[in-house]
Amino acid sequence: MEAANTGSIIAKDKQISMKKNNQGWEQILFYDIRRLQAIEEEMKSYLPDLLSKTHSLRLTTIIQKYIIFSDESITKLNMLIKEGGIGVLLQTSSVVASFWRDTKEKLNYCTQGHEIDHCIVASLLSIAKLKTYQYEQAAQLSEKLGHPTIKNLLQSLYENEQRITGWLTELQEKEKIEQEETPLNHSLLRQAYWLL
């Protein structure tokens, strides 16, 4: 009889330690959700400025779609935060702010439309890839913790980021092809003129 009691105590201890372990994992998931929401809020504030600087109609369309996706992400993540009683993240994402500072600095060196668009595409691609990875990780963790609704929501936001990444990559590839087809662009012509 004593062995049976010992077995049930061990089982209870395992359940308690599993709950404690899951509480840690749950907190990590909630932190990731808050972090993603903060990133989306930052993106929402940066994207209109980038939109005003673009020269390519295709890039303008992609950024407009990105703004729509960011609004959708903010709404869905805020719903998760509110329903889950998760709380608000106190600091913004320094990674996105860093990308934004770098982009602004690079744009100061750009004089032509294609240079500006290139800097914007490169910056947005870096951020979108980071966000894609973070959404994927949060979705996987929520699945492991048995939260299929959260997983599905995060998965849909992950898919939006994948779409943006795909469109930006396609635009970047098109830009490379156009540069290869143009033997000398205007800046090279100006430089060649001064060498004569």
N, CA, C and O of each residue as an XYZ file, in Angstrom:
784
protein
N       0.815     -1.179      0.000
C       0.000      0.000      0.000
C       0.868      1.255      0.000
O       0.529      2.262     -0.622
N       1.978      1.178      0.699
C       2.874      2.316      0.745
C       3.464      2.590     -0.634
O       3.668      3.745     -1.006
N       3.739      1.522     -1.397
C       4.273      1.686     -2.748
C       3.261      2.392     -3.642
O       3.633      3.209     -4.485
N       1.987      2.076     -3.456
C       0.947      2.715     -4.264
C       0.884      4.206     -3.961
O       0.744      5.025     -4.870
N       0.989      4.561     -2.661
C       0.977      5.978     -2.281
C       2.190      6.712     -2.841
O       2.079      7.847     -3.305
N       3.350      6.057     -2.796
C       4.570      6.659     -3.330
C       4.411      6.917     -4.822
O       4.812      7.962     -5.335
N       3.817      5.939     -5.510
C       3.601      6.097     -6.950
C       2.710      7.277     -7.263
O       2.986      8.023     -8.202
N       1.651      7.463     -6.501
C       0.740      8.576     -6.775
C       1.382      9.917     -6.424
O       1.116     10.921     -7.085
N       2.219      9.942     -5.398
C       2.924     11.182     -5.037
C       3.896     11.560     -6.142
O       4.009     12.730     -6.507
N       4.606     10.555     -6.677
C       5.536     10.820     -7.777
C       4.765     11.345     -8.985
O       5.199     12.286     -9.650
N       3.623     10.728     -9.259
C       2.803     11.175    -10.387
C       2.335     12.611    -10.167
O       2.346     13.423    -11.092
N       1.915     12.926     -8.913
C       1.482     14.293     -8.613
C       2.643     15.273     -8.745
O       2.477     16.373     -9.272
N       3.824     14.869     -8.261
C       4.997     15.731     -8.384
C       5.332     15.994     -9.849
O       5.693     17.108    -10.228
N       5.206     14.947    -10.664
C       5.469     15.107    -12.093
C       4.477     16.081    -12.700
O       4.854     16.933    -13.504
N       3.200     15.963    -12.319
C       2.186     16.869    -12.852
C       2.467     18.300    -12.421
O       2.343     19.230    -13.218
N       2.845     18.477    -11.162
C       3.146     19.821    -10.660
C       4.353     20.398    -11.385
O       4.342     21.557    -11.800
N       5.413     19.570    -11.537
C       6.602     20.085    -12.221
C       6.307     20.356    -13.691
O       6.856     21.295    -14.266
N       5.438     19.538    -14.313
C       5.059     19.788    -15.698
C       4.275     21.088    -15.803
O       4.470     21.862    -16.740
N       3.388     21.328    -14.841
C       2.633     22.578    -14.854
C       3.576     23.761    -14.687
O       3.433     24.781    -15.361
N       4.550     23.616    -13.775
C       5.522     24.686    -13.588
C       6.319     24.900    -14.865
O       6.542     26.038    -15.279
N       6.751     23.804    -15.494
C       7.494     23.914    -16.748
C       6.637     24.565    -17.825
O       7.108     25.429    -18.564
N       5.372     24.147    -17.910
C       4.483     24.744    -18.901
C       4.219     26.206    -18.601
O       4.047     27.007    -19.520
N       4.183     26.564    -17.322
C       3.986     27.975    -16.992
C       5.124     28.808    -17.560
O       4.901     29.905    -18.073
N       6.321     28.297    -17.470
C       7.470     29.000    -18.058
C       7.328     29.118    -19.568
O       7.557     30.178    -20.150
N       6.941     28.000    -20.195
C       6.745     28.001    -21.651
C       5.592     28.917    -22.040
O       5.656     29.619    -23.049
N       4.534     28.901    -21.229
C       3.392     29.784    -21.494
C       3.841     31.245    -21.432
O       3.456     32.055    -22.275
N       4.655     31.573    -20.431
C       5.140     32.948    -20.302
C       6.009     33.340    -21.492
O       5.956     34.476    -21.963
N       6.809     32.390    -21.975
C       7.631     32.657    -23.162
C       6.732     32.925    -24.366
O       6.975     33.853    -25.138
N       5.693     32.108    -24.520
C       4.751     32.306    -25.624
C       4.080     33.676    -25.513
O       3.978     34.399    -26.504
N       3.625     34.030    -24.316
C       2.965     35.320    -24.122
C       3.930     36.479    -24.395
O       3.553     37.493    -24.983
N       5.171     36.310    -23.959
C       6.187     37.333    -24.237
C       6.370     37.494    -25.745
O       6.420     38.613    -26.256
N       6.471     36.360    -26.455
C       6.639     36.406    -27.912
C       5.458     37.098    -28.584
O       5.643     37.866    -29.528
N       4.261     36.831    -28.108
C       3.065     37.477    -28.667
C       3.122     38.985    -28.424
O       2.817     39.772    -29.320
N       3.509     39.381    -27.223
C       3.641     40.817    -26.924
C       4.726     41.454    -27.790
O       4.553     42.562    -28.299
N       5.839     40.748    -27.953
C       6.949     41.255    -28.774
C       6.496     41.431    -30.226
O       6.803     42.442    -30.858
N       5.771     40.451    -30.747
C       5.265     40.548    -32.119
C       4.302     41.724    -32.270
O       4.313     42.421    -33.284
N       3.476     41.933    -31.258
C       2.541     43.058    -31.300
C       3.312     44.378    -31.304
O       2.951     45.299    -32.037
N       4.361     44.480    -30.503
C       5.174     45.702    -30.459
C       5.872     45.938    -31.802
O       5.960     47.074    -32.269
N       6.362     44.868    -32.415
C       7.006     44.982    -33.727
C       5.999     45.483    -34.759
O       6.311     46.358    -35.566
N       4.797     44.925    -34.728
C       3.763     45.346    -35.684
C       3.394     46.814    -35.484
O       3.186     47.541    -36.455
N       3.312     47.250    -34.236
C       3.014     48.662    -33.961
C       4.115     49.560    -34.529
O       3.834     50.606    -35.113
N       5.366     49.139    -34.352
C       6.475     49.917    -34.906
C       6.415     49.955    -36.424
O       6.603     51.004    -37.040
N       6.150     48.802    -37.017
C       6.057     48.736    -38.475
C       4.957     49.660    -38.983
O       5.124     50.345    -39.992
N       3.851     49.673    -38.288
C       2.727     50.523    -38.689
C       3.143     51.992    -38.702
O       2.674     52.763    -39.540
N       4.009     52.377    -37.791
C       4.451     53.777    -37.752
C       5.524     54.072    -38.803
O       5.642     55.217    -39.239
N       6.311     53.072    -39.223
C       7.395     53.286    -40.184
C       6.945     53.178    -41.639
O       7.449     53.899    -42.500
N       6.010     52.291    -41.910
C       5.634     52.000    -43.295
C       5.106     53.210    -44.075
O       5.475     53.371    -45.238
N       4.260     54.067    -43.492
C       3.794     55.225    -44.273
C       4.934     56.133    -44.741
O       4.875     56.683    -45.841
N       5.965     56.290    -43.915
C       7.109     57.109    -44.315
C       7.830     56.470    -45.499
O       8.217     57.158    -46.443
N       8.008     55.152    -45.441
C       8.647     54.459    -46.566
C       7.783     54.558    -47.817
O       8.293     54.724    -48.925
N       6.498     54.457    -47.634
C       5.563     54.537    -48.759
C       5.713     55.869    -49.496
O       5.631     55.920    -50.724
N       5.929     56.933    -48.747
C       6.058     58.260    -49.368
C       7.363     58.417    -50.143
O       7.493     59.342    -50.945
N       8.324     57.535    -49.919
C       9.626     57.646    -50.571
C       9.776     56.747    -51.804
O      10.722     56.914    -52.574
N       8.870     55.814    -51.997
C       9.027     54.839    -53.086
C       8.834     55.482    -54.453
O       8.149     56.494    -54.600
N       9.464     54.858    -55.450
C       9.331     55.299    -56.835
C       8.662     54.230    -57.692
O       8.025     54.543    -58.698
N       8.804     52.995    -57.300
C       8.242     51.869    -58.048
C       6.776     51.670    -57.670
O       6.425     51.636    -56.491
N       5.935     51.540    -58.679
C       4.515     51.290    -58.434
C       4.331     49.946    -57.734
O       3.497     49.818    -56.837
N       5.102     48.954    -58.142
C       5.013     47.619    -57.525
C       5.386     47.689    -56.041
O       4.706     47.092    -55.207
N       6.449     48.406    -55.710
C       6.862     48.540    -54.306
C       5.804     49.301    -53.507
O       5.524     48.960    -52.358
N       5.226     50.318    -54.110
C       4.148     51.061    -53.452
C       2.997     50.125    -53.101
O       2.457     50.176    -51.996
N       2.628     49.275    -54.049
C       1.542     48.314    -53.831
C       1.890     47.331    -52.716
O       1.045     47.012    -51.880
N       3.131     46.852    -52.704
C       3.566     45.900    -51.668
C       3.506     46.564    -50.288
O       3.025     45.959    -49.330
N       3.984     47.790    -50.187
C       3.965     48.481    -48.890
C       2.529     48.752    -48.442
O       2.218     48.630    -47.257
N       1.662     49.114    -49.371
C       0.249     49.307    -49.014
C      -0.349     48.011    -48.472
O      -1.101     48.029    -47.498
N      -0.016     46.898    -49.101
C      -0.502     45.600    -48.621
C       0.118     45.285    -47.252
O      -0.545     44.725    -46.378
N       1.383     45.646    -47.077
C       2.065     45.410    -45.798
C       1.374     46.195    -44.680
O       1.236     45.695    -43.563
N       0.945     47.414    -44.978
C       0.220     48.216    -43.985
C      -1.079     47.514    -43.595
O      -1.435     47.465    -42.418
N      -1.781     46.973    -44.584
C      -3.022     46.233    -44.310
C      -2.724     45.009    -43.451
O      -3.434     44.742    -42.481
N      -1.675     44.262    -43.803
C      -1.293     43.080    -43.017
C      -0.901     43.475    -41.595
O      -1.250     42.775    -40.644
N      -0.180     44.588    -41.438
C       0.222     45.037    -40.096
C      -0.996     45.387    -39.256
O      -1.065     45.032    -38.079
N      -1.959     46.082    -39.857
C      -3.197     46.404    -39.135
C      -3.924     45.132    -38.706
O      -4.408     45.030    -37.578
N      -3.994     44.166    -39.620
C      -4.641     42.884    -39.311
C      -3.904     42.168    -38.179
O      -4.527     41.625    -37.266
N      -2.583     42.174    -38.249
C      -1.773     41.521    -37.216
C      -1.977     42.182    -35.862
O      -2.129     41.500    -34.848
N      -1.981     43.503    -35.845
C      -2.178     44.237    -34.588
C      -3.530     43.890    -33.983
O      -3.631     43.636    -32.783
N      -4.565     43.879    -34.807
C      -5.913     43.557    -34.326
C      -5.953     42.157    -33.724
O      -6.473     41.966    -32.625
N      -5.405     41.182    -34.441
C      -5.444     39.792    -33.967
C      -4.581     39.594    -32.725
O      -4.988     38.907    -31.789
N      -3.396     40.190    -32.714
C      -2.517     40.042    -31.549
C      -3.105     40.752    -30.332
O      -3.011     40.243    -29.215
N      -3.706     41.917    -30.536
C      -4.363     42.615    -29.421
C      -5.508     41.787    -28.858
O      -5.733     41.770    -27.648
N      -6.230     41.100    -29.737
C      -7.311     40.223    -29.288
C      -6.745     39.099    -28.411
O      -7.303     38.779    -27.361
N      -5.639     38.509    -28.852
C      -4.993     37.456    -28.048
C      -4.538     38.004    -26.703
O      -4.743     37.378    -25.663
N      -3.925     39.170    -26.734
C      -3.413     39.779    -25.504
C      -4.556     40.083    -24.543
O      -4.450     39.826    -23.344
N      -5.649     40.633    -25.071
C      -6.801     40.979    -24.230
C      -7.464     39.731    -23.662
O      -7.714     39.652    -22.459
N      -7.750     38.754    -24.526
C      -8.438     37.543    -24.073
C      -7.573     36.700    -23.148
O      -8.081     36.051    -22.234
N      -6.278     36.712    -23.385
C      -5.380     35.906    -22.569
C      -4.905     36.612    -21.324
O      -4.211     36.013    -20.502
N      -5.268     37.890    -21.162
C      -4.796     38.642    -20.004
C      -3.283     38.707    -19.974
O      -2.666     38.639    -18.911
N      -2.691     38.838    -21.151
C      -1.239     38.724    -21.280
C      -0.515     39.953    -20.754
O       0.564     39.822    -20.176
N      -1.068     41.125    -20.934
C      -0.386     42.335    -20.492
C       0.396     42.952    -21.639
O       0.569     42.337    -22.692
N       0.860     44.156    -21.427
C       1.519     44.926    -22.475
C       3.025     44.877    -22.281
O       3.516     44.882    -21.152
N       3.749     44.830    -23.384
C       5.203     44.868    -23.351
C       5.632     46.307    -23.088
O       5.128     47.231    -23.726
N       6.545     46.499    -22.166
C       6.903     47.845    -21.751
C       7.885     48.539    -22.688
O       7.929     49.768    -22.733
N       8.671     47.769    -23.435
C       9.622     48.402    -24.345
C       9.369     47.934    -25.769
O       8.881     46.828    -26.002
N       9.709     48.794    -26.711
C       9.512     48.441    -28.109
C      10.667     47.568    -28.586
O      11.636     47.347    -27.861
N      10.550     47.086    -29.794
C      11.564     46.197    -30.351
C      12.759     46.998    -30.852
O      12.646     47.756    -31.815
N      13.884     46.830    -30.205
C      15.076     47.567    -30.611
C      15.608     47.067    -31.948
O      16.302     47.806    -32.647
N      15.298     45.829    -32.316
C      15.769     45.278    -33.585
C      15.134     46.036    -34.747
O      15.834     46.457    -35.668
N      13.827     46.210    -34.709
C      13.137     46.931    -35.779
C      13.585     48.393    -35.794
O      13.788     48.968    -36.863
N      13.738     48.987    -34.629
C      14.209     50.377    -34.554
C      15.601     50.496    -35.162
O      15.908     51.488    -35.823
N      16.434     49.500    -34.944
C      17.778     49.495    -35.514
C      17.723     49.405    -37.041
O      18.423     50.144    -37.733
N      16.891     48.502    -37.563
C      16.714     48.409    -39.016
C      16.218     49.748    -39.573
O      16.675     50.202    -40.622
N      15.290     50.361    -38.865
C      14.714     51.617    -39.318
C      15.767     52.724    -39.346
O      15.830     53.487    -40.310
N      16.595     52.820    -38.302
C      17.667     53.826    -38.276
C      18.632     53.612    -39.435
O      19.013     54.563    -40.117
N      19.027     52.350    -39.656
C      19.931     52.041    -40.764
C      19.319     52.427    -42.105
O      20.000     52.979    -42.970
N      18.048     52.138    -42.271
C      17.367     52.461    -43.525
C      17.344     53.966    -43.750
O      17.638     54.440    -44.848
N      16.996     54.715    -42.712
C      16.962     56.176    -42.841
C      18.343     56.719    -43.197
O      18.467     57.623    -44.024
N      19.376     56.166    -42.573
C      20.732     56.621    -42.860
C      21.117     56.297    -44.303
O      21.689     57.138    -44.997
N      20.807     55.084    -44.752
C      21.120     54.700    -46.136
C      20.362     55.572    -47.128
O      20.907     55.961    -48.161
N      19.113     55.877    -46.818
C      18.309     56.692    -47.735
C      18.898     58.090    -47.906
O      18.675     58.733    -48.932
N      19.645     58.564    -46.915
C      20.309     59.867    -47.044
C      21.355     59.864    -48.153
O      21.666     60.915    -48.712
N      21.901     58.689    -48.477
C      22.923     58.574    -49.514
C      22.331     58.328    -50.901
O      23.046     58.385    -51.901
N      21.061     58.062    -50.960
C      20.420     57.728    -52.235
C      19.969     58.996    -52.951
O      19.345     59.876    -52.359
N      20.300     59.067    -54.239
C      19.906     60.236    -55.023
C      18.928     59.879    -56.134
O      18.233     60.750    -56.656
N      18.873     58.616    -56.491
C      18.008     58.195    -57.594
C      16.923     57.259    -57.082
O      17.077     56.586    -56.063
N      15.826     57.239    -57.821
C      14.672     56.437    -57.422
C      14.972     54.968    -57.236
O      14.509     54.356    -56.273
N      15.750     54.387    -58.157
C      16.034     52.952    -58.036
C      16.925     52.655    -56.835
O      16.843     51.568    -56.263
N      17.774     53.603    -56.444
C      18.597     53.419    -55.245
C      17.721     53.442    -53.992
O      17.881     52.622    -53.088
N      16.804     54.387    -53.960
C      15.887     54.501    -52.820
C      15.053     53.234    -52.691
O      14.934     52.666    -51.605
N      14.478     52.797    -53.806
C      13.659     51.582    -53.786
C      14.471     50.369    -53.349
O      13.979     49.520    -52.607
N      15.717     50.291    -53.813
C      16.579     49.168    -53.420
C      16.787     49.151    -51.903
O      16.679     48.099    -51.273
N      17.084     50.305    -51.322
C      17.290     50.381    -49.864
C      16.022     49.987    -49.109
O      16.083     49.278    -48.105
N      14.885     50.450    -49.597
C      13.619     50.136    -48.934
C      13.326     48.644    -49.016
O      12.937     48.028    -48.024
N      13.513     48.060    -50.203
C      13.262     46.619    -50.378
C      14.178     45.809    -49.472
O      13.722     44.881    -48.803
N      15.469     46.149    -49.442
C      16.424     45.402    -48.612
C      16.044     45.478    -47.133
O      16.101     44.475    -46.422
N      15.663     46.656    -46.680
C      15.282     46.827    -45.282
C      14.015     46.048    -44.948
O      13.965     45.331    -43.949
N      12.995     46.191    -45.788
C      11.736     45.483    -45.537
C      11.923     43.974    -45.584
O      11.296     43.244    -44.816
N      12.783     43.505    -46.484
C      13.054     42.065    -46.547
C      13.686     41.570    -45.252
O      13.304     40.522    -44.733
N      14.641     42.314    -44.736
C      15.296     41.915    -43.481
C      14.289     41.824    -42.343
O      14.286     40.859    -41.579
N      13.439     42.831    -42.238
C      12.445     42.852    -41.167
C      11.411     41.750    -41.365
O      11.043     41.063    -40.412
N      10.941     41.580    -42.601
C       9.924     40.554    -42.882
C      10.457     39.155    -42.590
O       9.729     38.310    -42.069
N      11.716     38.908    -42.919
C      12.301     37.586    -42.634
C      12.402     37.352    -41.128
O      12.141     36.250    -40.647
N      12.779     38.386    -40.395
C      12.836     38.286    -38.933
C      11.449     37.994    -38.365
O      11.289     37.113    -37.521
N      10.458     38.734    -38.831
C       9.094     38.534    -38.346
C       8.560     37.161    -38.733
O       7.869     36.517    -37.944
N       8.877     36.711    -39.941
C       8.439     35.385    -40.385
C       8.956     34.320    -39.431
O       8.212     33.434    -39.011
N      10.233     34.413    -39.094
C      10.840     33.448    -38.176
C      10.168     33.515    -36.805
O       9.876     32.476    -36.214
N       9.919     34.721    -36.292
C       9.319     34.851    -34.968
C       7.885     34.335    -34.938
O       7.479     33.692    -33.970
N       7.118     34.608    -35.984
C       5.752     34.066    -36.055
C       5.778     32.539    -36.123
O       4.971     31.866    -35.482
N       6.704     32.008    -36.899
C       6.807     30.550    -37.024
C       7.141     29.906    -35.680
O       6.540     28.902    -35.299
N       8.097     30.486    -34.969
C       8.491     29.942    -33.666
C       7.349     30.016    -32.658
O       7.115     29.063    -31.915
N       6.646     31.127    -32.627
C       5.523     31.281    -31.693
C       4.399     30.304    -32.035
O       3.775     29.739    -31.138
N       4.140     30.104    -33.325
C       3.095     29.155    -33.745
C       3.467     27.736    -33.332
O       2.619     26.984    -32.850
N       4.725     27.371    -33.519
C       5.172     26.030    -33.126
C       5.071     25.832    -31.621
O       4.642     24.773    -31.162
N       5.460     26.837    -30.853
C       5.382     26.736    -29.397
C       3.933     26.628    -28.942
O       3.623     25.832    -28.055
N       3.049     27.409    -29.530
C       1.638     27.335    -29.135
C       1.047     25.972    -29.466
O       0.186     25.474    -28.741
N       1.503     25.369    -30.551
C       1.034     24.019    -30.892
C       1.525     23.007    -29.856
O       0.766     22.142    -29.420
N       2.793     23.118    -29.465
C       3.350     22.204    -28.459
C       2.643     22.345    -27.115
O       2.525     21.377    -26.364
N       2.179     23.548    -26.818
C       1.497     23.791    -25.547
C       0.009     23.467    -25.608
O      -0.706     23.614    -24.617
N      -0.448     23.031    -26.767
C      -1.848     22.633    -26.899
C      -2.811     23.791    -27.077
O      -3.930     23.754    -26.565
N      -2.391     24.809    -27.793
C      -3.239     25.969    -28.079
C      -3.490     26.054    -29.584
O      -2.891     26.889    -30.263
N      -4.366     25.201    -30.112
C      -4.569     25.187    -31.568
C      -5.125     26.500    -32.121
O      -4.790     26.882    -33.242
N      -5.963     27.191    -31.361
C      -6.530     28.453    -31.837
C      -5.436     29.511    -31.981
O      -5.375     30.224    -32.982
N      -4.580     29.602    -30.971
C      -3.465     30.555    -31.026
C      -2.526     30.179    -32.161
O      -2.052     31.041    -32.901
N      -2.261     28.884    -32.291
C      -1.376     28.410    -33.361
C      -1.924     28.803    -34.726
O      -1.179     29.296    -35.572
N      -3.222     28.590    -34.951
C      -3.829     28.916    -36.243
C      -3.770     30.414    -36.526
O      -3.504     30.828    -37.654
N      -4.018     31.215    -35.506
C      -3.947     32.662    -35.673
C      -2.524     33.093    -36.029
O      -2.320     33.862    -36.969
N      -1.547     32.597    -35.278
C      -0.150     32.942    -35.551
C       0.293     32.413    -36.909
O       1.080     33.054    -37.606
N      -0.215     31.246    -37.279
C       0.110     30.659    -38.577
C      -0.394     31.557    -39.714
O       0.297     31.730    -40.718
N      -1.588     32.123    -39.560
C      -2.120     33.010    -40.612
C      -1.274     34.283    -40.732
O      -1.067     34.788    -41.835
N      -0.788     34.798    -39.603
C       0.068     35.978    -39.637
C       1.435     35.635    -40.226
O       2.034     36.442    -40.938
N       1.916     34.443    -39.927
C       3.160     33.934    -40.518
C       3.032     33.868    -42.038
O       3.946     34.261    -42.762
N       1.899     33.373    -42.514
C       1.678     33.262    -43.958
C       1.632     34.634    -44.626
O       2.097     34.786    -45.756
N       1.078     35.634    -43.941
C       1.101     37.000    -44.479
C       2.531     37.499    -44.634
O       2.875     38.110    -45.646
N       3.359     37.241    -43.635
C       4.767     37.656    -43.710
C       5.492     36.925    -44.835
O       6.345     37.502    -45.509
N       5.151     35.654    -45.034
C       5.750     34.905    -46.140
C       5.358     35.524    -47.482
O       6.178     35.608    -48.396
N       4.115     35.951    -47.595
C       3.670     36.605    -48.839
C       4.487     37.872    -49.097
O       4.974     38.095    -50.205
N       4.627     38.688    -48.068
C       5.402     39.928    -48.206
C       6.836     39.600    -48.602
O       7.386     40.222    -49.511
N       7.443     38.633    -47.929
C       8.814     38.233    -48.242
C       8.919     37.777    -49.692
O       9.861     38.144    -50.394
N       7.959     36.982    -50.139
C       7.959     36.506    -51.520
C       7.858     37.644    -52.517
O       8.593     37.679    -53.504
N       6.948     38.576    -52.262
C       6.781     39.715    -53.177
C       8.031     40.583    -53.224
O       8.452     41.019    -54.295
N       8.626     40.833    -52.051
C       9.835     41.659    -52.009
C      11.007     40.954    -52.681
O      11.794     41.590    -53.384
N      11.126     39.655    -52.471
C      12.197     38.884    -53.107
C      12.030     38.912    -54.623
O      13.000     39.090    -55.360
N      10.807     38.737    -55.073
C      10.514     38.788    -56.512
C      10.884     40.160    -57.087
O      11.465     40.250    -58.168
N      10.548     41.210    -56.365
C      10.879     42.565    -56.807
C      12.390     42.769    -56.843
O      12.917     43.384    -57.770
N      13.073     42.256    -55.846
C      14.529     42.369    -55.786
C      15.178     41.617    -56.948
O      16.131     42.110    -57.552
N      14.669     40.429    -57.261
C      15.195     39.652    -58.387
C      14.962     40.390    -59.704
O      15.838     40.410    -60.569
N      13.797     40.988    -59.855
C      13.482     41.752    -61.065
C      14.446     42.927    -61.193
O      14.914     43.248    -62.285
N      14.733     43.562    -60.059
C      15.663     44.690    -60.043
C      17.048     44.245    -60.502
O      17.705     44.959    -61.261
N      17.498     43.079    -60.054
C      18.811     42.560    -60.456
C      18.851     42.303    -61.956
O      19.840     42.621    -62.618
N      17.787     41.731    -62.490
C      17.727     41.439    -63.922
C      17.776     42.737    -64.722
O      18.493     42.824    -65.719
N      17.021     43.743    -64.294
C      17.021     45.026    -64.994
C      18.392     45.682    -64.950
O      18.807     46.302    -65.929
N      19.100     45.558    -63.835
C      20.439     46.132    -63.735
C      21.408     45.408    -64.660
O      22.287     46.035    -65.251
N      21.252     44.088    -64.788
C      22.121     43.324    -65.681
C      21.861     43.672    -67.142
O      22.786     43.659    -67.955
N      20.614     43.981    -67.483
C      20.262     44.317    -68.860
C      20.718     45.721    -69.241
O      20.897     46.003    -70.426
N      20.908     46.596    -68.276
C      21.344     47.962    -68.541
C      22.861     48.003    -68.427
O      23.394     47.864    -67.326
N      23.580     48.194    -69.556
C      25.043     48.155    -69.496
C      25.637     49.278    -68.651
O      26.562     49.041    -67.874
N      25.126     50.479    -68.791
C      25.611     51.602    -67.991
C      24.413     52.395    -67.501
O      23.580     52.838    -68.291
N      24.337     52.565    -66.214
C      23.244     53.402    -65.719
C      23.723     54.854    -65.652
O      24.893     55.128    -65.920
N      22.856     55.764    -65.305
C      23.171     57.195    -65.353
C      24.350     57.576    -64.470
O      25.176     58.393    -64.879
N      24.454     57.018    -63.287
C      25.562     57.396    -62.400
C      26.889     56.944    -62.984
O      27.893     57.644    -62.858
N      26.904     55.774    -63.627
C      28.138     55.313    -64.262
C      28.490     56.201    -65.450
O      29.665     56.477    -65.691
N      27.480     56.649    -66.193
C      27.738     57.553    -67.310
C      28.347     58.863    -66.827
O      29.277     59.383    -67.442
N      27.821     59.399    -65.722
C      28.381     60.639    -65.169
C      29.826     60.432    -64.749
O      30.680     61.280    -65.007
N      30.106     59.296    -64.098
C      31.468     59.010    -63.668
C      32.380     58.840    -64.873
O      33.513     59.322    -64.865
N      31.901     58.166    -65.900
C      32.701     57.956    -67.105
C      33.003     59.292    -67.784
O      34.102     59.488    -68.303
N      32.041     60.202    -67.784
C      32.235     61.516    -68.393
C      33.375     62.265    -67.710
O      34.210     62.871    -68.380
N      33.411     62.227    -66.384
C      34.445     62.954    -65.651
C      35.820     62.321    -65.801
O      36.833     62.987    -65.589
N      35.865     61.066    -66.158
C      37.152     60.411    -66.371
C      37.786     60.833    -67.695
O      39.003     60.729    -67.848
N      36.992     61.304    -68.653
C      37.509     61.692    -69.982
C      38.335     62.931    -69.938
O      38.834     63.378    -70.972
